[in-house]
Amino acid sequence: MSVSSTPSDAPRFLGVREVAEYLKINEKKVYALAAEGRIPGTKVTGKWLFPRDLVDQWLTRSSHGGVFTDRLVIAGGDDPLMARLASNLCAEMDARALISYTPTGTQLGLKLLAAERCDAALLHWGLVDESELRHPALIRGFAGHGRWVLVRAFRREQGLMLAPGVDGDDAAHLLGRGLRVVKRTEGSGTGRYFDETLARFAIERERLEVTASLRTDRECADWLRAGDADIAPGSRAAATEHGLGFVAVGWEAMDLALPRGLYFRTLLQRLLDALKADDTFLLAERLGGYDFPDSGRLVWAAEERG
C-alpha cells in the first residue's frame, strides 16, 4: 500500500478526506473501513475523526501480514494444552512479546479472525477423519478466508465429562439415563461433536434435561463440580484438569486458521516448535487424550489467484 508522507505539523486527528488522501483511497472506502471497525476512528458530533498515530499503527499492522511482530493473539476453541503453551511461551518471551489465548468457541474465533481482531483461531468441527474436508468447508464461510491457511496443532479425545459420583463407561447408556446435561453454546466445536454423538446414538436432544448452556470446557467442569449437572460434553484433558470422570466418544483434529503471511513469523514458529517439545509431550501425557502425529503440518491453503 502506497502512503503519502504526513507533515510533522499535521493535526493529531484526521477527517475522512484527509485519511483518504493519506491512504490514497477514495472516501467511500474510508467510510466502509470505519463502519466495519477495521480502521481506528470515532464519531464526534456525527463526523468521523481518526487519530493520526493510531492510523500509522494500523498501517504498520497491515503491512506485516495483519499481525505485529511482537504479539500473537489466539482465539477459538477451548483447550487446556493450548492455554498452558501460550502462557509458558509468553513467560519465556518475558516483556519482548505478548502471546495470548482466549477461548471463545470455534465460530466466534473465526469471526474474530475475519474481523482482524485476533491473529489465529483454534478450530475443531467433528471427527478427525473428516477434518481435512470439514475445516476448509467451515472457514470458507468467513470473509478473508482466501488469505488463510490451516495448520494442524494436534489431535484430541472428545467425550463426556462426569460429575463426582456419576459412574458409567458407556456414553450411549449415560445419555439415555435421564441425567442432567450441560450443553454448549452455538458455534462451539465441542457442541457440534456432541450433537453428532447424539445423532449417532439415535438420542433426541429434546429428551435431555439441559440445565445450562456454557461456552467452555472449564465452565462446564465447574458446573459439574458444583453439583448443578451430571454430565457435559468436553475433552479428556479438561476432565483430568478438574478431577472429573470421563467417557470417551472419539477423536477430533485441532487446527489453527491464520493469515498466510503469519505462518513464517517468529512467534507462530515458536508456538509450533513448542508443540513438538518434550515438555509438551509430558504435559499432554499427564492431561491425557492428545496425539501429535502431524503437528505443524500445513493441512490446507487457499488457492492463490494471479
Backbone bond lengths (Angstrom), bond angles and torsions (degrees), N, CA, C in turn:
res aa  C-N    CA-C-N  psi(-1)  N-CA   C-N-CA  omega(-1)  CA-C   N-CA-C  phi
1 M - - - 1.456 - - 1.518 109.06 -
2 S 1.317 117.67 126.77 1.463 121.49 179.59 1.517 109.24 -85.96
3 V 1.343 115.19 131.88 1.459 119.70 -177.13 1.513 108.50 -128.16
4 S 1.342 116.68 130.65 1.449 120.06 177.15 1.517 109.89 -76.87
5 S 1.315 116.59 153.64 1.459 119.98 -179.32 1.522 110.24 -72.20
6 T 1.330 115.11 149.36 1.454 120.70 179.62 1.519 109.01 -107.39
7 P 1.336 120.00 125.33 1.458 121.49 -179.64 1.515 111.15 -58.60
8 S 1.343 115.84 150.13 1.462 120.13 -177.86 1.524 111.91 -63.67
9 D 1.340 116.79 -24.32 1.461 119.44 -179.28 1.526 112.45 -96.87
10 A 1.358 116.72 13.17 1.471 120.30 177.81 1.523 109.30 -64.01
11 P 1.330 117.86 150.06 1.472 120.53 -178.25 1.524 111.51 -63.63
12 R 1.331 115.78 152.74 1.467 120.46 178.82 1.517 111.37 -65.71
13 F 1.340 117.84 -28.12 1.457 122.06 -178.83 1.525 109.26 -118.97
14 L 1.335 115.18 131.67 1.452 121.37 -177.22 1.525 109.86 -108.15
15 G 1.331 116.54 146.29 1.448 121.32 173.66 1.520 110.76 -86.82
16 V 1.332 115.95 178.51 1.465 120.79 -178.27 1.526 111.00 -58.72
17 R 1.328 116.80 -46.80 1.465 119.61 -178.18 1.526 111.67 -62.33
18 E 1.351 116.56 -41.51 1.457 120.04 -179.11 1.532 111.59 -67.18
19 V 1.325 116.37 -39.49 1.466 119.36 177.33 1.522 110.50 -65.26
20 A 1.331 116.48 -42.06 1.468 120.15 178.67 1.527 110.74 -59.30
21 E 1.316 117.21 -42.72 1.467 120.79 178.10 1.521 111.08 -66.17
22 Y 1.321 116.42 -40.32 1.456 122.16 -178.48 1.532 111.34 -63.59
23 L 1.349 115.84 -42.26 1.458 121.08 -176.95 1.528 113.08 -90.34
24 K 1.339 115.35 -7.16 1.471 121.24 -177.00 1.534 111.04 58.75
25 I 1.312 115.72 46.10 1.464 122.37 174.08 1.518 107.20 -130.68
26 N 1.360 116.54 167.51 1.467 117.72 -178.94 1.534 110.82 -82.12
27 E 1.307 115.40 163.37 1.458 120.60 -174.31 1.520 112.53 -66.35
28 K 1.343 117.58 -31.24 1.465 120.46 177.56 1.524 110.94 -61.12
29 K 1.342 116.07 -38.02 1.464 120.18 178.76 1.520 110.63 -66.61
30 V 1.319 117.64 -37.86 1.472 120.89 177.26 1.527 110.00 -61.94
31 Y 1.348 116.46 -45.80 1.468 120.05 178.20 1.536 110.60 -59.53
32 A 1.341 116.15 -41.66 1.466 119.88 -178.85 1.524 110.90 -65.00
33 L 1.332 117.02 -44.87 1.463 120.57 178.78 1.526 111.13 -61.85
34 A 1.311 116.39 -40.33 1.467 120.61 -179.90 1.526 111.02 -67.39
35 A 1.322 116.75 -42.92 1.467 120.71 -179.30 1.523 111.53 -63.74
36 E 1.338 116.73 -33.43 1.462 121.75 -179.95 1.531 112.15 -84.12
37 G 1.329 116.97 -4.11 1.460 120.41 -179.15 1.505 113.90 72.60
38 R 1.333 116.91 22.10 1.463 120.06 -176.05 1.518 113.11 -93.21
39 I 1.326 117.47 -12.88 1.459 121.50 176.05 1.526 107.16 -126.21
40 P 1.338 119.08 136.84 1.473 120.16 -175.64 1.520 112.94 -68.70
41 G 1.309 115.91 120.40 1.460 120.76 179.64 1.510 110.70 -165.35
42 T 1.321 116.41 170.00 1.458 121.17 178.89 1.518 109.08 -147.75
43 K 1.327 116.00 153.95 1.460 120.70 177.48 1.523 110.07 -94.58
44 V 1.326 115.83 129.26 1.465 122.14 176.57 1.521 107.60 -125.59
45 T 1.341 116.29 116.96 1.472 122.92 -175.54 1.529 111.22 48.14
46 G 1.345 114.64 44.16 1.459 120.39 174.47 1.516 115.87 82.95
47 K 1.332 118.35 -0.11 1.470 121.31 -178.84 1.527 109.32 -116.44
48 W 1.347 115.27 138.86 1.455 120.34 178.62 1.529 110.25 -75.84
49 L 1.347 115.65 134.96 1.457 122.57 171.35 1.529 108.70 -128.29
50 F 1.330 116.16 141.84 1.455 121.80 -174.73 1.536 109.23 -126.10
51 P 1.342 118.10 117.13 1.471 120.13 177.39 1.533 110.14 -61.38
52 R 1.306 116.90 123.86 1.466 120.69 -175.15 1.529 112.02 -58.46
53 D 1.347 116.69 -42.39 1.465 120.15 -178.77 1.524 111.59 -62.55
54 L 1.340 116.34 -40.18 1.463 119.58 -179.42 1.527 111.36 -71.88
55 V 1.315 117.58 -33.31 1.466 120.31 174.96 1.530 109.51 -62.72
56 D 1.324 117.08 -41.31 1.466 120.49 177.82 1.524 110.88 -63.70
57 Q 1.334 116.86 -40.94 1.467 119.94 177.73 1.526 110.58 -64.03
58 W 1.328 115.85 -41.21 1.469 120.47 178.66 1.526 110.91 -61.35
59 L 1.323 116.99 -39.71 1.463 121.12 177.39 1.521 111.03 -64.06
60 T 1.328 116.23 -42.56 1.463 119.99 178.38 1.512 110.46 -60.45
61 R 1.339 114.98 -43.23 1.465 119.50 179.97 1.520 110.58 -62.57
62 S 1.312 117.16 -45.14 1.462 121.36 -178.69 1.523 111.65 -63.96
63 S 1.312 116.70 -38.03 1.463 119.80 -176.98 1.514 112.75 -74.65
64 H 1.336 117.09 -10.19 1.458 120.67 178.07 1.531 110.84 -107.25
65 G 1.310 116.61 39.22 1.455 120.25 175.57 1.509 113.81 69.38
66 G 1.338 117.05 23.58 1.456 119.89 176.86 1.514 114.27 84.09
67 V 1.331 118.03 18.49 1.453 118.36 -179.43 1.528 109.51 -154.19
68 F 1.321 116.35 137.93 1.453 119.56 171.84 1.529 108.44 -69.28
69 T 1.327 116.64 145.63 1.460 119.54 -177.29 1.518 112.17 -73.29
70 D 1.333 118.43 -13.25 1.457 120.26 -177.60 1.522 112.93 -107.83
71 R 1.326 117.93 18.75 1.458 119.89 175.91 1.525 110.73 -154.61
72 L 1.337 114.72 150.49 1.453 122.21 177.69 1.517 107.35 -138.78
73 V 1.326 117.13 113.80 1.463 122.68 -177.49 1.528 108.61 -109.98
74 I 1.320 115.77 119.79 1.467 122.22 -177.19 1.520 109.03 -114.98
75 A 1.329 116.67 133.95 1.460 122.48 173.78 1.531 107.59 -125.32
76 G 1.338 116.33 -177.49 1.462 119.73 174.83 1.511 114.10 116.27
77 G 1.337 115.67 -148.61 1.455 122.13 -174.40 1.520 113.34 -59.67
78 D 1.330 115.86 147.77 1.463 122.15 -178.51 1.524 110.01 -82.02
79 D 1.336 116.45 131.26 1.465 119.59 178.17 1.520 110.48 -154.32
80 P 1.343 118.33 128.81 1.467 121.45 -179.19 1.524 113.37 -63.39
81 L 1.318 117.41 -38.83 1.457 120.04 -177.93 1.529 110.81 -67.72
82 M 1.324 117.54 -44.43 1.461 120.51 178.75 1.524 110.64 -62.76
83 A 1.328 117.26 -38.97 1.462 120.71 179.02 1.526 110.87 -60.95
84 R 1.323 116.92 -42.95 1.459 119.69 -178.57 1.526 111.40 -73.37
85 L 1.320 117.64 -36.27 1.463 120.22 177.18 1.528 110.72 -61.70
86 A 1.331 116.18 -46.26 1.462 120.34 -179.82 1.527 110.59 -62.71
87 S 1.324 116.99 -43.14 1.459 120.96 179.96 1.524 111.27 -64.39
88 N 1.331 116.65 -44.71 1.461 120.79 -179.01 1.522 111.58 -65.44
89 L 1.342 115.75 -41.23 1.461 119.85 -179.44 1.527 110.69 -67.19
90 C 1.318 116.32 -38.24 1.465 120.22 177.35 1.526 110.47 -62.78
91 A 1.329 117.04 -43.72 1.464 120.52 178.73 1.528 110.74 -63.78
92 E 1.320 116.17 -39.03 1.460 120.85 179.15 1.526 111.74 -63.48
93 M 1.333 116.49 -36.78 1.464 120.85 -179.59 1.519 112.11 -77.48
94 D 1.350 117.16 -13.33 1.462 122.96 -178.95 1.527 109.07 56.59
95 A 1.326 119.09 -128.90 1.465 121.15 -177.99 1.519 112.26 -94.38
96 R 1.327 117.05 8.79 1.464 119.48 -177.52 1.522 112.52 -78.94
97 A 1.334 117.27 -22.59 1.461 120.37 -178.05 1.520 109.45 -161.29
98 L 1.317 115.45 157.96 1.468 122.20 176.82 1.523 109.04 -112.78
99 I 1.320 115.94 126.81 1.465 121.79 171.16 1.524 106.09 -120.49
100 S 1.317 117.71 117.51 1.461 120.73 -178.30 1.521 110.29 -128.38
101 Y 1.327 115.10 151.22 1.459 121.76 -178.46 1.523 108.82 -138.47
102 T 1.340 116.26 123.36 1.455 122.01 179.85 1.528 109.41 -122.66
103 P 1.336 118.42 114.58 1.465 120.28 178.02 1.525 111.07 -74.36
104 T 1.313 116.27 112.72 1.461 122.10 -176.84 1.520 112.55 -116.19
105 G 1.332 117.34 -9.22 1.452 120.94 -167.77 1.525 109.28 95.23
106 T 1.324 115.97 152.46 1.464 121.21 -172.80 1.520 113.22 -58.79
107 Q 1.324 117.83 -53.61 1.467 119.12 -172.84 1.524 112.48 -69.69
108 L 1.317 118.36 -38.04 1.460 119.32 177.23 1.531 109.98 -66.44
109 G 1.322 117.09 -36.52 1.458 119.78 176.20 1.515 111.66 -59.58
110 L 1.331 116.71 -41.08 1.467 120.47 178.76 1.521 111.32 -70.13
111 K 1.325 117.83 -34.78 1.467 120.43 175.25 1.520 110.48 -63.14
112 L 1.319 116.33 -41.76 1.463 120.43 178.70 1.523 110.93 -65.26
113 L 1.324 116.76 -38.63 1.459 120.37 177.48 1.522 110.45 -65.00
114 A 1.339 116.75 -43.19 1.463 120.88 179.20 1.525 111.36 -62.81
115 A 1.344 116.74 -33.82 1.457 121.59 179.65 1.532 112.14 -86.33
116 E 1.334 116.45 3.74 1.466 122.75 -179.85 1.527 111.78 60.85
117 R 1.339 116.66 32.80 1.462 121.69 175.88 1.535 111.00 -90.68
118 C 1.320 117.30 -17.14 1.452 121.54 175.29 1.531 108.02 -137.82
119 D 1.320 116.50 171.23 1.463 121.10 -175.39 1.519 113.21 -100.88
120 A 1.323 116.93 -23.48 1.465 121.56 179.42 1.519 108.44 -152.74
121 A 1.333 116.57 152.63 1.459 121.75 179.12 1.525 109.32 -128.77
122 L 1.331 115.92 126.89 1.458 121.80 176.71 1.524 108.06 -85.85
123 L 1.342 116.90 124.06 1.460 119.17 -175.69 1.521 111.69 -130.90
124 H 1.325 114.79 153.14 1.470 122.99 173.47 1.515 106.63 -151.85
125 W 1.344 116.45 137.62 1.467 118.39 -170.89 1.533 110.79 -151.76
126 G 1.346 115.93 56.87 1.462 118.69 175.31 1.513 113.96 115.45
127 L 1.317 115.64 -164.58 1.462 123.01 -173.60 1.518 112.22 -61.02
128 V 1.329 116.22 142.75 1.458 121.30 -177.98 1.526 111.80 -59.61
129 D 1.336 117.31 -37.79 1.462 120.26 -176.82 1.525 112.66 -67.80
130 E 1.329 117.19 -17.90 1.464 120.86 -179.20 1.528 112.46 -106.64
131 S 1.328 116.62 2.62 1.464 120.11 -171.34 1.526 113.36 -65.07
132 E 1.320 118.05 -33.90 1.468 119.01 -176.10 1.524 112.08 -75.33
133 L 1.313 117.17 -7.76 1.462 121.83 169.71 1.531 110.45 -102.69
134 R 1.322 115.96 -43.32 1.467 120.31 -175.33 1.534 112.88 -67.97
135 H 1.310 116.91 -44.79 1.457 119.28 -175.01 1.528 112.50 -64.57
136 P 1.340 119.54 -46.96 1.475 118.21 174.66 1.522 112.43 -60.96
137 A 1.341 116.94 -38.49 1.466 119.68 179.19 1.527 110.57 -62.92
138 L 1.324 117.17 -38.30 1.460 121.09 179.96 1.523 111.13 -65.84
139 I 1.334 118.38 -47.91 1.464 119.26 -173.17 1.529 112.46 -74.20
140 R 1.329 117.37 -17.31 1.471 118.90 177.12 1.522 112.27 -63.96
141 G 1.313 117.30 -14.97 1.462 120.71 178.04 1.512 114.06 -83.48
142 F 1.341 117.59 4.33 1.460 120.67 -175.45 1.521 110.82 -118.68
143 A 1.334 114.78 139.83 1.460 120.43 179.83 1.521 110.25 -60.18
144 G 1.331 114.94 139.22 1.455 119.86 176.97 1.503 114.77 87.06
145 H 1.354 117.76 -0.99 1.463 119.38 -176.31 1.530 112.75 -62.57
146 G 1.324 116.42 -20.89 1.458 119.58 179.19 1.517 113.71 -65.52
147 R 1.333 116.37 -13.83 1.470 121.12 177.47 1.526 111.93 -103.05
148 W 1.341 117.65 4.45 1.460 120.78 -173.86 1.521 112.83 -99.13
149 V 1.324 113.93 162.11 1.460 122.42 168.92 1.528 107.73 -130.01
150 L 1.317 115.90 162.61 1.461 122.17 174.47 1.522 109.02 -116.67
151 V 1.330 115.85 128.55 1.454 122.03 -179.45 1.525 108.45 -120.88
152 R 1.330 116.52 129.52 1.469 120.31 -179.35 1.526 110.37 -70.74
153 A 1.336 115.74 127.27 1.460 120.68 174.58 1.531 109.75 -90.08
154 F 1.332 116.26 -59.94 1.466 120.82 179.12 1.521 108.61 -169.57
155 R 1.301 115.60 176.83 1.469 121.75 171.20 1.524 107.91 -106.66
156 R 1.347 114.90 150.46 1.458 119.29 -173.13 1.525 110.69 -141.98
157 E 1.325 116.06 146.10 1.460 121.46 -179.01 1.528 110.48 -88.98
158 Q 1.318 115.40 128.81 1.465 122.72 178.94 1.520 109.97 -109.47
159 G 1.343 115.40 155.74 1.459 119.42 177.79 1.501 111.84 177.30
160 L 1.335 115.46 -141.33 1.460 122.16 -178.90 1.517 109.83 -119.35
161 M 1.318 116.76 129.38 1.463 121.47 171.84 1.527 107.71 -88.99
162 L 1.332 116.03 140.17 1.461 121.33 -175.03 1.523 110.66 -114.06
163 A 1.313 115.77 135.63 1.461 120.82 176.48 1.522 109.86 -67.95
164 P 1.338 118.84 155.20 1.467 120.95 175.31 1.528 110.95 -53.73
165 G 1.327 115.50 133.21 1.461 120.65 -179.90 1.514 114.70 92.52
166 V 1.345 118.20 -11.95 1.463 121.18 177.54 1.527 108.25 -92.29
167 D 1.320 115.96 124.40 1.462 121.37 -177.63 1.526 110.49 -113.81
168 G 1.315 115.23 154.95 1.464 121.11 176.70 1.503 110.17 150.06
169 D 1.330 115.77 153.31 1.460 119.95 179.09 1.522 112.06 -132.07
170 D 1.343 116.17 12.56 1.462 120.72 179.82 1.530 108.39 -126.20
171 A 1.322 116.69 115.66 1.462 121.22 -174.40 1.523 111.91 -62.06
172 A 1.324 117.17 -43.40 1.464 120.58 -178.13 1.530 110.64 -61.84
173 H 1.330 116.08 -41.86 1.461 119.68 180.00 1.524 110.87 -66.46
174 L 1.338 116.97 -42.29 1.470 120.04 179.27 1.523 111.52 -61.52
175 L 1.324 116.49 -42.51 1.460 120.09 -178.45 1.519 112.27 -70.05
176 G 1.309 117.04 -21.20 1.461 120.76 -179.71 1.508 114.26 -94.63
177 R 1.332 117.40 3.04 1.472 121.09 -175.20 1.524 113.55 -89.27
178 G 1.316 118.00 -2.04 1.460 119.68 -179.14 1.514 113.72 78.26
179 L 1.330 116.79 23.38 1.455 120.65 179.01 1.526 111.02 -74.97
180 R 1.322 115.98 158.91 1.462 120.86 178.05 1.531 109.96 -75.95
181 V 1.330 115.55 132.90 1.466 121.02 -171.67 1.525 110.43 -122.29
182 V 1.328 115.98 141.54 1.459 121.90 167.90 1.524 107.59 -97.27
183 K 1.308 117.24 129.19 1.464 119.39 175.18 1.517 109.51 -101.90
184 R 1.313 117.17 172.02 1.454 122.07 -179.33 1.522 110.69 -105.48
185 T 1.326 115.61 154.37 1.457 120.48 -178.87 1.523 110.84 -68.64
186 E 1.323 115.24 160.89 1.460 122.09 -179.56 1.526 110.12 -58.63
187 G 1.327 115.64 137.25 1.460 120.12 178.09 1.510 114.80 91.34
188 S 1.334 116.99 2.50 1.462 121.65 179.32 1.530 110.43 -84.92
189 G 1.334 116.59 134.71 1.459 120.06 175.75 1.515 111.88 -65.53
190 T 1.347 116.45 -37.09 1.461 119.89 177.18 1.525 110.36 -66.76
191 G 1.330 116.90 -38.54 1.459 120.42 175.90 1.518 111.82 -62.15
192 R 1.326 116.32 -40.14 1.466 121.15 177.31 1.529 110.24 -61.45
193 Y 1.341 116.16 -45.66 1.466 120.45 179.87 1.534 110.08 -62.25
194 F 1.328 116.66 -40.49 1.459 120.98 -179.64 1.528 111.06 -64.65
195 D 1.333 117.53 -43.62 1.464 120.57 178.56 1.527 110.80 -60.32
196 E 1.314 116.84 -40.06 1.464 120.04 179.40 1.527 111.25 -71.16
197 T 1.328 117.08 -30.46 1.459 120.83 174.67 1.526 110.52 -65.38
198 L 1.327 116.53 -43.66 1.469 120.24 176.71 1.522 110.65 -59.21
199 A 1.332 117.22 -43.19 1.458 121.17 179.84 1.528 110.64 -64.30
200 R 1.334 116.00 -39.65 1.467 119.79 -179.74 1.523 111.55 -63.59
201 F 1.337 116.20 -36.19 1.466 120.81 -179.41 1.530 112.53 -92.11
202 A 1.346 116.59 5.46 1.462 122.01 179.81 1.528 112.00 56.44
203 I 1.329 115.76 43.08 1.456 121.47 178.66 1.526 108.20 -108.36
204 E 1.327 117.15 123.98 1.454 120.97 -179.69 1.523 109.77 -76.45
205 R 1.321 115.51 131.03 1.465 120.34 -177.64 1.522 111.07 -61.14
206 E 1.316 117.05 -32.22 1.469 121.10 -178.13 1.524 111.92 -64.55
207 R 1.336 117.27 -20.24 1.465 121.03 -178.73 1.529 111.78 -80.52
208 L 1.313 117.47 -13.60 1.457 120.23 -177.15 1.529 110.88 -79.74
209 E 1.320 116.47 145.21 1.458 121.93 173.69 1.532 108.10 -91.17
210 V 1.316 116.10 93.53 1.469 121.43 -175.48 1.521 109.27 -88.23
211 T 1.335 116.51 124.86 1.464 120.76 -177.24 1.526 112.91 -100.49
212 A 1.329 117.92 -18.40 1.469 120.55 -178.89 1.515 109.51 -165.15
213 S 1.328 115.40 160.12 1.467 122.98 172.84 1.523 106.66 -123.46
214 L 1.343 116.47 112.10 1.461 121.50 -171.83 1.526 110.80 -122.34
215 R 1.344 115.08 160.02 1.468 120.21 -171.44 1.516 114.32 -88.20
216 T 1.334 119.04 -36.98 1.458 120.79 -171.07 1.526 112.15 -124.42
217 D 1.338 115.28 162.13 1.464 121.10 174.62 1.521 110.61 -58.47
218 R 1.313 116.24 -40.45 1.460 120.11 -175.94 1.527 111.56 -67.29
219 E 1.325 117.00 -38.71 1.467 119.35 175.64 1.524 110.28 -63.10
220 C 1.330 116.38 -41.79 1.469 120.64 178.43 1.526 110.74 -62.57
221 A 1.340 116.58 -42.55 1.461 120.79 179.88 1.528 110.72 -62.12
222 D 1.317 116.94 -41.99 1.471 120.32 177.76 1.528 110.85 -61.89
223 W 1.339 115.71 -39.45 1.470 121.15 179.91 1.531 110.03 -62.89
224 L 1.345 115.48 -41.52 1.471 120.05 179.76 1.531 110.91 -67.24
225 R 1.306 116.29 -43.81 1.467 119.78 -177.91 1.532 111.51 -66.24
226 A 1.334 115.98 -27.45 1.468 119.64 178.32 1.524 112.42 -79.48
227 G 1.333 117.26 -6.45 1.458 121.03 179.76 1.516 114.27 82.70
228 D 1.330 117.22 16.09 1.463 120.83 -177.87 1.518 113.38 -90.23
229 A 1.327 118.01 -3.63 1.461 122.86 175.81 1.522 107.49 -160.72
230 D 1.345 115.83 166.97 1.462 120.93 -177.37 1.529 112.80 -104.30
231 I 1.322 116.83 -37.64 1.463 120.29 -179.05 1.531 109.42 -140.28
232 A 1.334 115.06 154.76 1.455 120.77 177.54 1.525 108.82 -152.69
233 P 1.324 117.38 143.98 1.459 118.66 174.11 1.515 110.42 -66.35
234 G 1.329 116.61 145.92 1.458 120.02 179.37 1.511 110.91 175.15
235 S 1.309 115.44 179.86 1.465 120.90 -178.88 1.522 110.66 -92.54
236 R 1.340 116.02 158.40 1.457 120.24 175.99 1.535 110.29 -59.56
237 A 1.343 115.81 -39.60 1.462 119.95 -178.06 1.525 111.48 -61.18
238 A 1.325 117.15 -42.27 1.462 120.41 179.19 1.519 110.98 -64.95
239 A 1.334 116.65 -39.51 1.463 120.05 178.16 1.529 110.45 -63.49
240 T 1.336 117.04 -44.38 1.470 121.49 178.88 1.520 110.54 -61.74
241 E 1.325 116.29 -44.79 1.459 122.10 -178.01 1.523 111.59 -57.09
242 H 1.328 116.85 -32.17 1.473 121.17 -176.26 1.531 112.66 -107.56
243 G 1.332 117.80 9.75 1.458 120.30 176.71 1.511 114.01 68.56
244 L 1.327 117.24 32.47 1.464 121.98 -178.48 1.525 111.14 -104.17
245 G 1.323 115.77 156.95 1.453 120.37 172.03 1.515 110.35 -70.97
246 F 1.332 116.10 163.34 1.461 120.28 -176.57 1.515 109.79 -150.23
247 V 1.342 115.03 138.42 1.464 122.19 173.47 1.517 107.69 -122.02
248 A 1.323 116.28 119.89 1.463 121.51 -176.03 1.518 111.76 -73.40
249 V 1.338 115.20 144.83 1.466 122.17 173.85 1.524 110.90 -118.14
250 G 1.338 117.80 -39.60 1.464 120.02 -179.63 1.518 111.06 175.67
251 W 1.332 115.21 -170.07 1.465 122.04 -177.22 1.518 110.52 -116.39
252 E 1.334 114.88 152.72 1.453 121.89 177.34 1.526 109.19 -136.06
253 A 1.327 116.56 161.79 1.458 121.56 175.29 1.522 109.18 -99.69
254 M 1.319 115.81 139.15 1.463 122.53 174.96 1.524 107.04 -109.92
255 D 1.324 117.13 115.43 1.464 122.24 -177.85 1.519 110.77 -118.03
256 L 1.321 115.62 152.53 1.465 122.40 174.32 1.521 109.29 -103.06
257 A 1.329 116.96 121.92 1.461 122.12 171.35 1.523 107.31 -94.21
258 L 1.328 116.20 133.55 1.463 119.85 -176.48 1.519 110.28 -159.24
259 P 1.334 117.50 157.51 1.459 119.97 177.32 1.527 110.88 -61.82
260 R 1.314 115.98 143.70 1.460 121.22 -177.50 1.535 111.79 -52.28
261 G 1.350 116.96 -42.56 1.451 120.35 -177.17 1.513 114.11 -66.47
262 L 1.336 117.34 -22.87 1.461 121.07 -179.31 1.523 111.87 -73.42
263 Y 1.322 117.30 -25.54 1.464 121.22 -172.52 1.530 111.88 -55.92
264 F 1.320 117.66 -36.55 1.455 121.01 -174.77 1.526 113.05 -92.56
265 R 1.314 118.13 2.16 1.455 119.72 -176.99 1.532 110.77 -79.86
266 T 1.323 114.17 153.49 1.456 120.93 -169.96 1.523 113.26 -58.85
267 L 1.339 118.29 -46.24 1.458 120.03 -175.64 1.523 111.91 -65.02
268 L 1.325 117.69 -39.44 1.466 120.23 178.08 1.523 109.80 -65.38
269 Q 1.325 117.51 -42.85 1.457 120.15 178.68 1.528 111.24 -65.28
270 R 1.330 116.74 -34.70 1.468 119.42 175.37 1.524 111.00 -62.47
271 L 1.336 116.30 -40.64 1.460 120.65 178.11 1.524 110.81 -64.40
272 L 1.333 117.15 -44.25 1.464 120.35 179.81 1.527 111.41 -65.57
273 D 1.331 116.80 -37.13 1.468 119.84 175.70 1.522 110.98 -64.02
274 A 1.351 115.90 -38.50 1.466 119.94 -179.80 1.526 111.23 -63.57
275 L 1.340 116.82 -31.23 1.466 120.50 178.69 1.523 112.32 -65.13
276 K 1.330 116.56 -19.90 1.467 120.54 -177.58 1.524 112.45 -107.13
277 A 1.328 116.84 9.03 1.462 121.54 -176.40 1.530 111.01 -83.82
278 D 1.329 116.03 152.23 1.467 121.11 -179.49 1.524 111.70 -60.14
279 D 1.338 117.03 -37.77 1.465 119.83 179.99 1.522 111.09 -62.52
280 T 1.335 116.15 -36.21 1.467 120.01 178.15 1.515 110.76 -67.55
281 F 1.320 117.11 -41.63 1.460 120.61 178.78 1.531 110.95 -62.68
282 L 1.330 116.82 -39.17 1.467 120.21 178.73 1.528 110.77 -65.91
283 L 1.334 116.64 -42.24 1.466 120.69 177.97 1.518 110.56 -64.53
284 A 1.336 116.56 -43.09 1.460 120.74 179.58 1.524 111.40 -62.71
285 E 1.323 115.83 -37.49 1.470 119.67 178.18 1.515 111.01 -67.48
286 R 1.324 116.62 -37.18 1.462 120.60 179.28 1.528 110.87 -67.56
287 L 1.331 116.84 -41.40 1.465 120.63 178.54 1.526 110.95 -73.20
288 G 1.320 116.38 -40.28 1.461 121.86 -179.78 1.512 112.70 87.01
289 G 1.336 115.62 152.24 1.459 120.05 173.58 1.510 115.49 82.53
290 Y 1.338 118.39 28.22 1.460 121.62 176.58 1.524 110.12 -124.85
291 D 1.333 115.14 152.79 1.461 121.46 175.59 1.528 107.19 -146.43
292 F 1.331 117.03 144.96 1.463 121.08 -172.24 1.540 112.91 -129.15
293 P 1.316 119.76 45.12 1.472 119.05 -176.81 1.519 114.25 -70.37
294 D 1.322 118.20 -23.08 1.469 120.02 -175.13 1.528 112.34 -139.34
295 S 1.318 118.11 30.50 1.460 121.65 -179.67 1.526 110.78 -61.77
296 G 1.321 115.54 135.84 1.456 120.91 179.40 1.513 114.50 86.96
297 R 1.329 117.13 -6.33 1.471 119.81 -177.75 1.526 110.27 -76.28
298 L 1.320 116.02 137.69 1.459 121.72 174.28 1.529 107.38 -76.89
299 V 1.336 117.03 109.73 1.461 119.99 -174.20 1.525 113.08 -95.69
300 W 1.336 116.53 -17.20 1.471 119.30 179.12 1.513 109.92 -163.17
301 A 1.327 115.79 143.58 1.466 121.45 173.08 1.511 107.37 -144.61
302 A 1.318 115.98 137.19 1.463 119.99 176.68 1.525 109.40 -63.56
303 E 1.312 116.07 146.06 1.465 120.24 178.22 1.519 109.25 -69.22
304 E 1.313 115.22 129.38 1.463 119.77 177.31 1.518 109.32 -77.52
305 R 1.313 115.87 133.88 1.464 120.95 -179.48 1.524 109.32 -106.46
306 G 1.309 114.73 132.05 1.462 119.12 -178.74 1.504 112.09 -80.42
